[in-house]
Amino acid sequence: MAQSDSALSDQIFAVLRETATARGLPNDFYVEHGSIALEKERIFSKTWSGLGFASDIPEPGDAKPVDWLGVPLLMVRDQKGRVHVHHNVCSHRGRQLLDGPCRLKASIRCPYHSWNYGFDGALLGTPHIGGVNVHESEGFDRAANALRSVPSAVWCDVVFVNLSGDAGPFEDFIAPVMARWHKYWGGSGPDELRSGAGDTQTTLDVASNWKLAVENYCESYHLPFVHPDLNSFSRLEDHYEVFDDDGASFAGQGTRVYNLAEVAGTRLPRLESWPQALQREAEYLALYPNLLIGLQADHFFAVLLEPISEAHTREHVRLLFVGDGATDSAYAEAREKTLASWENVFSEDISMVEGMQRGRHSPAYQGGVFSPVMDGPTHHFHRWVARRLAPGDEPPEVLAG
């Protein structure tokens, strides 16, 4: 970063103040070359981050390479249906193992010297390692040269990874969301959801920093000005703010009058445990760092933010539906209308976040301010980021404030 640690510390501490007097993150964290590398080290690697979708590798042997913040990884589904994530590099001479999505037969084979690995990463074969037709070498430890696996977990079709390997159990990470939404889907909601076909996904490229997409998603303040159609049936005054209990994992918003099904004319299966009295409620959480999720009685969506550069984010949008609603042709039109409705909302946001990205190049702006009433979730996210990007070893009591 271009600033001294002292100047940066002052700006970080300004973010950590109470919402009414706080400043936002400084411009450098949005425009400075190298800021993504810092975030990879201090944010994305150290927690559970969204990597991809399990439905992209639906059958045993299906594999897909993923470049994640410059780190080549691969996802593969084994014969028992389990998803594994490994570093996409051969332990022999460092050749990338997979160059594109594919269906493997029995192993992951390096195209360079044909070393091959099991779907679990175990090194299975080392052709000619000891000479022509000699496939073993005295003293060579296959176990020590297996693929380097990455801790991973699948939740609501999203494949999460923890690159550093020390973030703690995924169950602890996702527990606050499960607790928050237990009143809607009970304990079985995620198991009722199914990924659909091509009519349940889209991808958006946005010329902005990934953090601006999170900030925009967190709040409903902009609703009447940016989303007039949505505001016609889910007004600003019908929304409320959402925070996790410990301040460590999510913030967002909810609505008490969700009725997209009626507005769009769709009829889809609904989650079995969802109480009748709460059918019109819906909640939208930014699950830090890079997943935007929404839960309604008849569908769930996830927007996985892929930071391409400081000023380029790719948004991978997936919708999940209940049971047969995900794939049955009888619901195809309803799925298409639901996706189209969300595409419209997300597309309306693009010019706003791209405009904020351009604004971050102005020396007249350095973080801005927050409405203590309307910007709580946005400031919550700023504080979450600031605590992780503070230079040096800052006092724990300061960073916890």
C-alpha positions in Angstrom: 0.0 0.0 0.0 1.2 3.5 -0.8 0.6 5.0 2.7 2.8 4.7 5.7 1.7 2.3 8.5 1.1 5.3 10.8 -1.3 7.1 8.3 -3.0 3.8 7.6 -3.5 3.0 11.2 -5.2 6.3 11.8 -7.6 5.6 8.9 -8.3 2.1 10.1 -9.1 3.3 13.6 -11.4 5.9 12.1 -13.4 3.0 10.6 -13.6 1.2 13.9 -15.4 4.1 15.7 -19.2 4.0 16.3 -21.2 4.3 13.1 -22.3 7.9 13.6 -18.7 9.2 13.8 -16.8 6.5 11.8 -15.2 6.9 8.4 -15.2 4.3 5.7 -12.2 2.3 4.4 -9.7 4.6 2.6 -9.5 4.7 -1.2 -6.3 2.7 -1.4 -8.1 -0.4 -0.4 -10.2 -0.2 -3.6 -7.8 1.2 -6.2 -4.2 0.6 -5.1 -2.4 -2.1 -7.1 -1.5 -4.9 -4.6 -4.5 -4.4 -2.4 -6.0 -7.7 -3.6 -2.7 -9.5 -2.7 -2.9 -8.1 0.8 -6.6 -9.2 1.1 -5.7 -12.7 -0.2 -3.2 -13.0 2.6 -5.1 -11.4 5.5 -8.8 -12.1 4.6 -9.5 -14.8 2.0 -6.8 -17.3 3.0 -7.5 -17.1 6.7 -11.3 -17.8 6.7 -13.8 -19.9 4.8 -14.2 -18.3 1.3 -16.5 -19.3 -1.5 -14.6 -21.0 -4.3 -17.2 -22.4 -6.7 -20.3 -24.7 -7.0 -20.5 -28.4 -6.4 -23.1 -28.6 -9.2 -20.4 -27.7 -11.7 -18.9 -31.2 -11.0 -22.2 -33.2 -10.7 -20.9 -36.8 -11.5 -18.1 -38.9 -10.0 -14.9 -38.1 -11.9 -16.0 -34.6 -12.9 -13.2 -32.1 -12.3 -12.8 -28.3 -12.8 -9.8 -26.1 -12.4 -10.4 -22.8 -10.6 -8.0 -19.9 -10.5 -8.6 -18.3 -7.1 -6.8 -15.0 -6.6 -3.9 -16.2 -8.6 -3.8 -19.6 -6.9 -4.4 -22.6 -9.2 -6.9 -25.0 -7.5 -9.0 -27.8 -8.8 -12.3 -29.3 -7.6 -13.0 -33.0 -8.2 -15.9 -35.3 -7.2 -14.9 -38.8 -6.1 -16.7 -42.1 -6.7 -18.6 -41.7 -3.4 -19.9 -38.3 -4.4 -17.6 -36.3 -2.1 -16.0 -33.1 -3.4 -12.3 -32.5 -2.9 -10.2 -29.4 -3.5 -6.5 -29.6 -4.3 -3.8 -27.3 -5.5 -3.8 -27.8 -9.2 -0.1 -28.6 -9.6 1.9 -31.7 -10.0 4.3 -32.4 -7.2 7.0 -33.6 -9.7 7.9 -30.6 -11.9 5.1 -28.2 -11.1 3.0 -28.6 -14.2 -0.6 -27.5 -13.8 -2.6 -30.7 -13.8 -5.9 -29.6 -15.3 -6.3 -27.0 -18.0 -10.1 -27.1 -18.2 -13.2 -28.9 -17.0 -13.2 -32.6 -17.7 -14.6 -36.0 -16.7 -11.8 -38.2 -15.3 -11.8 -42.0 -15.4 -9.9 -43.2 -12.4 -7.3 -40.6 -11.5 -5.9 -37.2 -12.1 -3.0 -37.6 -14.6 -0.3 -35.0 -15.2 0.1 -34.4 -18.9 3.9 -33.9 -18.6 5.3 -37.1 -17.2 2.1 -39.0 -16.5 2.3 -39.0 -12.7 -1.2 -39.7 -11.5 -3.1 -39.0 -8.3 -6.3 -40.4 -6.8 -9.3 -38.1 -6.4 -8.4 -37.8 -2.8 -4.9 -36.5 -3.8 -2.9 -39.6 -3.1 0.0 -40.2 -5.4 -0.8 -43.4 -7.2 1.7 -43.8 -10.0 5.2 -42.5 -10.9 6.1 -43.9 -14.4 9.8 -44.5 -15.0 10.9 -42.6 -11.9 13.6 -45.2 -11.3 14.6 -45.5 -15.0 12.9 -47.0 -18.1 10.1 -49.3 -17.0 11.1 -48.9 -13.4 8.2 -47.2 -11.6 9.5 -47.1 -8.1 12.6 -45.4 -6.6 14.3 -46.4 -3.4 13.7 -43.9 -0.7 11.0 -41.9 -2.6 8.0 -41.2 -0.3 4.8 -41.2 -2.3 2.8 -40.1 0.7 5.0 -37.0 1.2 4.5 -36.1 -2.5 0.7 -36.4 -2.7 -1.3 -33.4 -3.9 -1.6 -30.7 -1.4 -5.3 -30.7 -0.5 -7.2 -27.6 0.7 -9.8 -27.9 3.5 -13.2 -27.7 1.9 -16.9 -28.0 2.6 -20.1 -27.8 0.6 -23.1 -25.9 1.8 -26.1 -25.0 -0.3 -24.1 -26.0 -3.4 -21.3 -23.6 -2.6 -17.8 -25.0 -2.3 -16.0 -23.3 0.5 -12.2 -23.4 1.1 -9.8 -22.3 3.8 -6.4 -21.8 2.1 -4.5 -21.4 5.3 -6.0 -24.5 6.9 -6.3 -22.9 10.3 -9.8 -21.2 10.2 -11.4 -23.9 12.4 -14.2 -26.2 11.6 -16.6 -25.2 8.8 -19.5 -26.1 11.0 -18.5 -23.4 13.4 -18.2 -20.9 10.6 -21.7 -21.6 9.2 -23.4 -22.0 12.5 -24.5 -18.4 12.9 -26.3 -18.5 9.6 -28.0 -21.8 10.4 -29.0 -20.4 13.8 -30.4 -17.2 12.2 -32.4 -19.1 9.6 -33.6 -21.9 11.8 -36.9 -20.1 12.2 -37.5 -20.4 8.5 -36.1 -23.7 7.3 -35.6 -25.6 10.5 -32.7 -28.0 10.5 -33.3 -29.6 7.1 -33.7 -26.6 4.8 -30.3 -27.0 3.0 -31.1 -30.6 2.3 -34.3 -29.7 0.6 -32.7 -27.4 -1.9 -31.5 -28.6 -5.3 -29.4 -27.0 -8.0 -31.2 -26.6 -11.3 -30.1 -26.4 -14.9 -28.9 -23.5 -17.1 -32.1 -21.6 -16.3 -30.9 -21.1 -12.7 -27.6 -19.4 -13.2 -25.9 -16.4 -14.7 -22.6 -14.5 -14.5 -22.1 -10.7 -14.3 -18.8 -8.8 -14.9 -18.6 -5.6 -12.9 -15.9 -2.9 -13.2 -15.6 -2.4 -9.4 -13.8 -3.7 -6.4 -15.4 -6.8 -4.8 -16.0 -4.9 -1.5 -18.3 -2.4 -3.1 -20.5 -5.3 -4.2 -20.7 -6.5 -0.6 -21.4 -3.0 0.7 -24.2 -2.4 -1.8 -25.8 -5.7 -1.0 -25.8 -5.1 2.7 -28.1 -2.2 2.8 -31.6 -1.3 1.6 -31.0 2.5 1.7 -30.7 2.7 -2.1 -33.8 0.7 -2.8 -36.3 3.4 -3.8 -33.7 5.2 -6.0 -32.1 2.2 -7.8 -34.8 -0.5 -7.8 -38.1 1.1 -8.5 -39.8 -2.2 -9.6 -38.6 -4.0 -6.4 -39.6 -1.1 -4.3 -43.1 -1.2 -5.7 -43.8 -4.4 -3.7 -41.0 -4.4 -1.1 -40.6 -0.9 0.1 -37.7 0.7 2.0 -39.9 1.0 5.1 -40.7 -2.7 4.9 -37.0 -3.7 5.3 -35.0 -4.2 8.5 -31.3 -4.6 9.2 -29.7 -8.0 10.1 -26.5 -8.6 12.0 -24.9 -11.7 13.4 -24.7 -12.0 17.2 -20.9 -11.8 17.5 -20.1 -9.5 14.6 -17.8 -12.0 13.0 -19.5 -13.4 10.0 -22.4 -11.6 8.3 -24.7 -8.6 8.0 -27.5 -7.7 5.7 -31.2 -6.9 5.4 -34.6 -8.5 5.5 -38.1 -7.8 4.2 -41.5 -8.5 5.8 -43.5 -8.2 2.5 -41.7 -10.4 0.0 -44.1 -11.5 -2.7 -42.1 -12.1 -5.9 -44.1 -15.2 -6.6 -47.3 -13.1 -6.8 -45.6 -10.2 -8.7 -43.9 -12.5 -11.3 -46.7 -15.0 -11.4 -44.6 -17.9 -10.3 -45.7 -21.0 -8.4 -42.9 -23.1 -6.9 -42.6 -25.7 -4.1 -41.9 -24.2 -0.7 -39.6 -25.3 2.1 -41.5 -27.7 4.3 -40.6 -26.2 7.7 -41.3 -22.5 6.7 -44.0 -21.2 9.0 -47.2 -20.0 7.4 -47.0 -16.8 9.4 -43.6 -16.0 7.9 -44.3 -16.8 4.3 -43.8 -13.1 3.3 -40.4 -12.7 5.0 -37.1 -13.0 3.2 -33.5 -12.3 4.3 -30.4 -11.3 2.4 -27.0 -11.8 4.1 -23.5 -10.9 3.0 -21.6 -13.9 4.4 -18.1 -12.6 4.7 -15.9 -12.4 2.8 -17.4 -13.1 -0.6 -20.8 -14.7 -0.6 -24.1 -12.9 -1.0 -27.0 -15.2 -0.1 -30.8 -14.8 -0.1 -33.5 -17.0 1.4 -37.1 -17.0 0.4 -39.7 -19.7 1.1 -39.6 -21.0 -2.4 -35.9 -20.5 -3.4 -32.4 -19.7 -2.3 -29.7 -17.8 -4.2 -26.0 -17.4 -3.9 -23.8 -14.7 -5.5 -20.2 -15.8 -5.3 -17.9 -12.8 -5.8 -14.7 -13.6 -7.6 -12.1 -10.7 -7.3 -10.3 -10.5 -10.7 -8.4 -7.3 -9.9 -8.8 -4.2 -7.8 -11.4 -2.9 -10.2 -12.9 -6.0 -11.7 -15.3 -8.5 -10.0 -17.1 -11.4 -11.5 -20.4 -12.3 -9.9 -21.4 -15.9 -10.2 -25.2 -16.2 -9.5 -26.9 -19.5 -8.7 -30.5 -20.2 -7.7 -31.5 -23.3 -5.8 -35.1 -24.5 -5.6 -37.0 -26.9 -3.4 -37.1 -30.6 -4.6 -38.7 -31.0 -8.0 -38.8 -27.3 -8.4 -35.2 -27.3 -9.4 -35.4 -29.6 -12.4 -39.0 -30.5 -13.3 -40.0 -29.0 -16.6 -43.4 -28.1 -15.1 -41.6 -25.4 -13.2 -39.2 -24.2 -16.0 -41.1 -21.0 -16.6 -41.3 -20.2 -12.9 -37.5 -20.7 -12.6 -36.8 -18.5 -15.6 -39.0 -15.7 -14.3 -37.4 -15.9 -10.8 -33.9 -15.7 -12.3 -34.9 -12.9 -14.6 -36.3 -10.9 -11.7 -33.0 -11.2 -9.8 -31.0 -10.5 -12.9 -32.9 -7.2 -13.2 -32.1 -6.3 -9.6 -28.5 -7.2 -9.8 -28.0 -5.4 -13.1 -29.5 -2.2 -11.7 -26.8 -2.3 -9.0 -24.0 -2.5 -11.5 -23.9 1.2 -12.5 -24.0 2.2 -8.8 -21.0 0.1 -7.7 -19.1 1.0 -10.9 -19.8 4.6 -10.2 -18.5 4.2 -6.6 -15.3 2.5 -8.0 -14.7 5.5 -10.2 -15.3 7.8 -7.3 -12.6 6.1 -5.2 -10.0 7.8 -7.5 -11.0 11.2 -6.2 -8.7 12.8 -3.6 -11.7 14.7 -2.3 -13.2 11.4 -1.0 -11.5 9.3 1.6 -14.0 6.7 3.0 -17.0 8.9 3.4 -19.4 8.7 6.3 -22.3 6.5 7.4 -25.9 7.1 8.3 -26.3 5.8 11.9 -29.8 4.6 11.0 -29.5 3.4 7.4 -25.9 2.3 7.0 -25.4 -0.1 9.9 -24.8 -3.3 7.9 -22.4 -1.5 5.5 -20.3 -0.1 8.4 -20.4 -3.6 10.0 -18.6 -5.0 6.9 -16.1 -2.1 6.9 -15.2 -2.8 10.5 -14.9 -6.5 9.7 -12.4 -5.7 6.9 -10.6 -3.1 8.8 -9.8 -5.4 11.7 -8.1 -7.8 9.3 -6.2 -5.2 7.3 -4.8 -3.2 10.2 -1.0 -2.9 9.8 1.3 -4.7 12.2 0.2 -6.3 15.4 -2.4 -3.8 16.6 -3.6 -4.1 20.3 -6.4 -6.7 20.4 -8.6 -4.4 22.6 -8.5 -1.7 19.8 -9.3 -4.1 17.0 -12.1 -5.7 18.9 -13.9 -2.4 19.4 
